[in-house]
Amino acid sequence: MTMGKIIFYEDRNFQGRSYETSSDCPDMSSFLSRCHSCRVESGCFMVYDRTNFMGNQFFVRRGEYSDYQRMGMSDCIRSCRMIPMHRGQFRMKIYEKENFSGQNHELMEDCDNMQDRYRMSECMSSQVMDGHWLMFEQPNYRGKMMYLRPGEYRSFRELGMSSTRFMSMKRIMDSCY
């Protein structure tokens, strides 16, 4: 099985001390005093500007990310989560209200605009049955994002998201390995 590999650097443009990992890291401060750039050698990761996978999130795949501010981080990268490769079908159920209530729809494909496709103006909880997904606060996969792996998400607000309104969803496909 192919594993992801990411290298974090204290300063912009891959300068300063570095830390390499192929797994989740809930608190980068154990390894680096700050993290302002990263290089993804393989795989896909979510990076976060708060510890324990909280705060602003940014999806990274193979490539170079020379400046954390261009990734939409308000502070330096403080934690990261490796996204495992998924082969097979994708299934997620989205709900208009918290605790799996209100209007709901099952998705198996990307959705570029929830309002146009399902006439839902809000999505505040979900259940991911299969695959790994990215949710975006704006249509066409733009704006702040949130990573969802298989499990139940009763309240996006309780997950520490500043935005509880998600308007588009995208599957994380094998192409990043």
URCOR-V453770 format. One line per field, one symbol per residue. burial: # if it has 9 or more other ideal C-beta (glycine too) atoms within 8 Angstrom, else .. A space follows every 50 residues. Layout:
burial->???
//
This chain:
burial->...########..#...##.##..#.##...#..################ #.#########...#.##..#.#..########..#...#########.# ...#..#...#.###..#.#..######.########.#....#####.. ..#.##..#.#..#.#######...##
//
